[in-house]
Amino acid sequence: MRITGTHFNYFMVCHRKLWLFANSIQMEHTSDLVYEGKLIHETTYLQRPARFREVEIDGIKIDYFDGVRKEIHEIKKTDKLEDAHVWQLKYYLYVLQQHGVDGAKGILEYPKLRQTREVWLTTLDEETIVAMKKDIESLLQSDECPPVLKQKSTCRHCSYFDLCYATEVDLAEETSITSS
């Protein structure tokens, strides 16, 4: 299996989410928040498709690459999972570097927040990516889905929330009904 930027993003957010996604249990199509993110991607920076290239290489897909400036532009809805966004972008930079594109940088853009952040790939990042890639591959080769963990604040906004926590929500409701 080829590792993608989405794999890196999900690895940083939740190992269970990554495993489910990689095993073709994909819930993004049911999420209003994912749909909102796609709308932001499609309705901001409308001049980009004419100016930048789409690049597909080694399982990654970069929507906006400026070959002259060697810049990857990655659009995200919110910065709540910024660490995951940064590592997704660093992975893109790593793959480009592996194919001879040295000195590229990433630009993370949050149009709703009117913020941008430059992202660079360091030697330490490269070593971290190699280690993370091994961990991702190991996780994906497992026959068992990682267990549901204690809810984090980001879980409620995840497209897999119902799949992971439906039983807990049902039990909590039953407990409050029977104790009333």
GIGINOR-V869843 format. One record per pair of residues at least 24 apart in sequence whose C-alpha atoms are under 10 Angstrom apart, sorted by the first residue. I is the first residue (numbers start at 1). GAP is how many residues later the second one is. D is the distance in Angstrom with one decimal. If there is no record, write none. Layout:
i=I gap=GAP d=D
i=I gap=GAP d=D
This chain:
i=1 gap=58 d=8.9
i=1 gap=136 d=8.2
i=1 gap=139 d=8.7
i=1 gap=140 d=9.4
i=2 gap=56 d=7.0
i=2 gap=57 d=5.5
i=2 gap=58 d=8.5
i=2 gap=135 d=9.1
i=3 gap=55 d=8.1
i=3 gap=56 d=6.4
i=3 gap=57 d=7.7
i=3 gap=88 d=9.6
i=3 gap=130 d=7.5
i=3 gap=133 d=8.0
i=3 gap=134 d=7.9
i=3 gap=137 d=9.8
i=4 gap=53 d=9.8
i=4 gap=54 d=8.1
i=4 gap=55 d=5.5
i=4 gap=56 d=5.0
i=4 gap=57 d=8.0
i=4 gap=84 d=8.3
i=4 gap=87 d=8.2
i=4 gap=88 d=8.4
i=4 gap=91 d=9.7
i=4 gap=129 d=9.8
i=5 gap=54 d=8.4
i=5 gap=55 d=6.1
i=5 gap=56 d=8.0
i=5 gap=57 d=9.1
i=5 gap=79 d=9.7
i=5 gap=80 d=9.0
i=5 gap=82 d=8.1
i=5 gap=83 d=4.8
i=5 gap=84 d=7.2
i=5 gap=85 d=8.8
i=5 gap=86 d=6.3
i=5 gap=87 d=6.6
i=5 gap=90 d=9.8
i=6 gap=54 d=8.5
i=6 gap=55 d=9.7
i=6 gap=78 d=9.3
i=6 gap=79 d=9.2
i=6 gap=81 d=9.9
i=6 gap=82 d=6.8
i=6 gap=83 d=9.8
i=6 gap=85 d=9.8
i=7 gap=53 d=9.9
i=7 gap=77 d=10.0
i=7 gap=81 d=8.1
i=7 gap=84 d=9.9
i=7 gap=126 d=9.1
i=7 gap=129 d=7.5
i=7 gap=130 d=9.6
i=7 gap=133 d=9.7
i=8 gap=76 d=7.2
i=8 gap=77 d=8.7
i=8 gap=78 d=9.6
i=8 gap=79 d=6.6
i=8 gap=80 d=5.4
i=8 gap=81 d=9.1
i=8 gap=82 d=9.4
i=8 gap=83 d=7.4
i=8 gap=84 d=9.8
i=8 gap=121 d=8.9
i=8 gap=124 d=7.9
i=8 gap=125 d=7.9
i=8 gap=128 d=7.7
i=9 gap=72 d=8.8
i=9 gap=73 d=9.6
i=9 gap=74 d=8.5
i=9 gap=75 d=4.7
i=9 gap=76 d=6.1
i=9 gap=77 d=8.4
i=9 gap=78 d=6.6
i=9 gap=79 d=5.2
i=9 gap=80 d=8.9
i=9 gap=82 d=9.4
i=10 gap=74 d=7.2
i=10 gap=75 d=9.5
i=10 gap=78 d=9.0
i=10 gap=126 d=9.7
i=11 gap=73 d=7.9
i=11 gap=76 d=9.6
i=11 gap=77 d=9.6
i=11 gap=121 d=8.5
i=11 gap=122 d=9.5
i=11 gap=124 d=8.9
i=11 gap=125 d=6.9
i=11 gap=128 d=9.3
i=12 gap=69 d=8.8
i=12 gap=70 d=10.0
i=12 gap=71 d=7.5
i=12 gap=72 d=5.2
i=12 gap=73 d=8.9
i=12 gap=74 d=9.9
i=12 gap=75 d=7.9
i=12 gap=76 d=9.0
i=12 gap=120 d=9.5
i=13 gap=68 d=7.4
i=13 gap=69 d=10.0
i=13 gap=70 d=8.7
i=13 gap=71 d=6.4
i=13 gap=72 d=9.7
i=13 gap=141 d=8.6
i=13 gap=142 d=9.4
i=13 gap=145 d=9.9
i=14 gap=70 d=10.0
i=14 gap=132 d=9.3
i=14 gap=134 d=9.6
i=14 gap=135 d=9.1
i=14 gap=138 d=9.9
i=14 gap=140 d=9.8
i=14 gap=141 d=9.1
i=14 gap=144 d=10.0
i=15 gap=121 d=8.6
i=15 gap=124 d=7.7
i=15 gap=125 d=9.4
i=15 gap=130 d=8.7
i=15 gap=131 d=6.6
i=15 gap=132 d=8.9
i=15 gap=133 d=9.5
i=15 gap=134 d=9.8
i=16 gap=123 d=9.2
i=16 gap=128 d=9.8
i=16 gap=129 d=6.3
i=16 gap=130 d=5.0
i=16 gap=131 d=6.8
i=16 gap=132 d=7.0
i=16 gap=133 d=8.7
i=16 gap=144 d=9.3
i=16 gap=148 d=8.8
i=17 gap=128 d=9.2
i=17 gap=129 d=8.7
i=17 gap=131 d=9.6
i=17 gap=141 d=8.8
i=17 gap=142 d=9.1
i=17 gap=143 d=7.0
i=17 gap=144 d=9.4
i=17 gap=147 d=9.1
i=18 gap=118 d=8.5
i=18 gap=121 d=8.5
i=18 gap=122 d=8.0
i=18 gap=127 d=9.4
i=18 gap=128 d=9.3
i=19 gap=117 d=9.0
i=19 gap=120 d=6.9
i=19 gap=121 d=5.9
i=19 gap=122 d=9.1
i=19 gap=123 d=8.5
i=19 gap=124 d=9.5
i=19 gap=125 d=8.7
i=19 gap=126 d=6.2
i=19 gap=127 d=7.3
i=20 gap=120 d=9.2
i=20 gap=125 d=7.1
i=20 gap=126 d=8.9
i=20 gap=140 d=8.7
i=20 gap=143 d=10.0
i=21 gap=119 d=9.7
i=21 gap=139 d=9.4
i=22 gap=117 d=9.7
i=22 gap=118 d=6.8
i=22 gap=119 d=9.7
i=23 gap=117 d=7.9
i=23 gap=118 d=9.8
i=23 gap=120 d=9.7
i=23 gap=122 d=9.3
i=25 gap=135 d=9.2
i=25 gap=138 d=10.0
i=26 gap=133 d=8.6
i=26 gap=134 d=8.2
i=27 gap=131 d=9.1
i=27 gap=132 d=5.5
i=27 gap=133 d=6.0
i=27 gap=134 d=9.3
i=27 gap=135 d=9.6
i=27 gap=136 d=8.8
i=28 gap=130 d=8.7
i=28 gap=131 d=5.6
i=28 gap=132 d=7.9
i=29 gap=130 d=8.3
i=30 gap=129 d=7.0
i=30 gap=130 d=9.3
i=31 gap=126 d=8.8
i=31 gap=127 d=8.0
i=31 gap=128 d=5.3
i=31 gap=129 d=8.8
i=31 gap=130 d=9.9
i=32 gap=125 d=9.5
i=32 gap=127 d=8.5
i=33 gap=44 d=9.1
i=33 gap=124 d=7.3
i=33 gap=125 d=8.3
i=33 gap=126 d=7.9
i=34 gap=43 d=9.1
i=34 gap=123 d=9.4
i=34 gap=124 d=8.8
i=34 gap=125 d=7.6
i=36 gap=41 d=7.9
i=37 gap=38 d=8.9
i=37 gap=39 d=6.9
i=37 gap=40 d=5.3
i=37 gap=41 d=8.7
i=38 gap=37 d=9.6
i=38 gap=38 d=9.0
i=38 gap=39 d=8.6
i=39 gap=38 d=9.4
i=40 gap=35 d=8.2
i=40 gap=36 d=8.0
i=40 gap=37 d=6.7
i=40 gap=70 d=9.4
i=40 gap=71 d=7.8
i=40 gap=72 d=8.2
i=41 gap=33 d=9.1
i=41 gap=34 d=6.2
i=41 gap=35 d=7.4
i=41 gap=36 d=8.0
i=41 gap=69 d=9.9
i=41 gap=70 d=9.0
i=42 gap=33 d=9.7
i=44 gap=31 d=8.9
i=44 gap=67 d=7.3
i=44 gap=68 d=9.5
i=45 gap=30 d=9.5
i=45 gap=66 d=8.9
i=48 gap=25 d=9.5
i=55 gap=41 d=9.7
i=57 gap=35 d=9.4
i=57 gap=38 d=7.8
i=57 gap=39 d=8.1
i=57 gap=42 d=8.8
i=58 gap=34 d=9.9
i=58 gap=37 d=7.4
i=58 gap=38 d=9.2
i=58 gap=40 d=9.8
i=58 gap=41 d=9.3
i=59 gap=36 d=9.4
i=60 gap=28 d=10.0
i=60 gap=31 d=9.0
i=60 gap=32 d=7.0
i=60 gap=35 d=8.1
i=60 gap=36 d=9.7
i=61 gap=31 d=8.4
i=62 gap=27 d=9.3
i=62 gap=30 d=7.5
i=65 gap=39 d=9.8
i=65 gap=41 d=9.2
i=66 gap=38 d=9.6
i=67 gap=34 d=9.4
i=67 gap=37 d=9.0
i=69 gap=34 d=9.6
i=69 gap=35 d=7.8
i=69 gap=36 d=8.6
i=70 gap=26 d=9.8
i=70 gap=31 d=7.9
i=70 gap=32 d=8.5
i=70 gap=33 d=7.3
i=70 gap=34 d=4.7
i=70 gap=35 d=6.5
i=70 gap=36 d=8.5
i=71 gap=32 d=9.2
i=71 gap=33 d=5.7
i=71 gap=34 d=5.1
i=71 gap=35 d=5.5
i=71 gap=36 d=6.9
i=71 gap=47 d=9.6
i=71 gap=48 d=9.7
i=72 gap=24 d=10.0
i=72 gap=32 d=7.6
i=72 gap=33 d=6.4
i=72 gap=34 d=4.6
i=72 gap=35 d=6.0
i=72 gap=36 d=8.4
i=72 gap=46 d=9.8
i=72 gap=47 d=9.3
i=73 gap=32 d=8.9
i=73 gap=33 d=6.0
i=73 gap=34 d=4.9
i=73 gap=35 d=6.1
i=73 gap=36 d=7.1
i=73 gap=43 d=9.7
i=73 gap=45 d=9.5
i=74 gap=32 d=7.4
i=74 gap=33 d=6.2
i=74 gap=34 d=5.0
i=74 gap=35 d=6.0
i=74 gap=36 d=8.7
i=74 gap=42 d=9.7
i=75 gap=32 d=8.5
i=75 gap=33 d=6.1
i=75 gap=34 d=4.8
i=75 gap=35 d=6.1
i=75 gap=36 d=7.4
i=75 gap=41 d=9.2
i=76 gap=32 d=7.3
i=76 gap=33 d=6.1
i=76 gap=34 d=5.3
i=76 gap=35 d=7.6
i=76 gap=36 d=8.9
i=76 gap=37 d=9.9
i=77 gap=32 d=8.4
i=77 gap=33 d=5.8
i=77 gap=34 d=7.1
i=77 gap=35 d=6.6
i=77 gap=36 d=8.3
i=78 gap=31 d=9.1
i=78 gap=32 d=6.1
i=78 gap=33 d=8.5
i=78 gap=34 d=7.3
i=78 gap=35 d=7.3
i=78 gap=37 d=9.7
i=79 gap=29 d=9.4
i=79 gap=30 d=9.1
i=79 gap=31 d=7.0
i=79 gap=33 d=9.9
i=79 gap=34 d=8.4
i=79 gap=36 d=9.1
i=79 gap=37 d=10.0
i=80 gap=73 d=10.0
i=80 gap=74 d=8.1
i=81 gap=73 d=8.3
i=82 gap=26 d=8.9
i=82 gap=28 d=10.0
i=82 gap=35 d=9.9
i=85 gap=34 d=9.9
i=86 gap=31 d=9.1
i=86 gap=32 d=9.2
i=86 gap=33 d=6.8
i=86 gap=34 d=9.2
i=87 gap=32 d=9.1
i=87 gap=34 d=9.6
i=87 gap=38 d=8.9
i=87 gap=41 d=9.8
i=87 gap=42 d=8.4
i=88 gap=41 d=10.0
i=89 gap=29 d=10.0
i=89 gap=30 d=7.3
i=89 gap=31 d=8.8
i=89 gap=32 d=9.0
i=90 gap=29 d=7.1
i=90 gap=30 d=6.9
i=90 gap=31 d=5.8
i=90 gap=32 d=9.0
i=90 gap=35 d=7.6
i=90 gap=36 d=8.5
i=90 gap=39 d=8.3
i=91 gap=30 d=8.5
i=91 gap=34 d=9.0
i=91 gap=35 d=8.5
i=91 gap=38 d=6.9
i=91 gap=39 d=9.7
i=91 gap=42 d=9.5
i=92 gap=29 d=9.5
i=93 gap=26 d=9.0
i=93 gap=27 d=7.8
i=93 gap=28 d=6.5
i=93 gap=29 d=10.0
i=93 gap=33 d=9.5
i=94 gap=26 d=9.8
i=94 gap=27 d=7.0
i=94 gap=28 d=9.4
i=94 gap=31 d=8.7
i=94 gap=32 d=6.8
i=94 gap=35 d=8.0
i=94 gap=36 d=9.6
i=95 gap=31 d=10.0
i=97 gap=24 d=9.2
i=97 gap=29 d=9.9
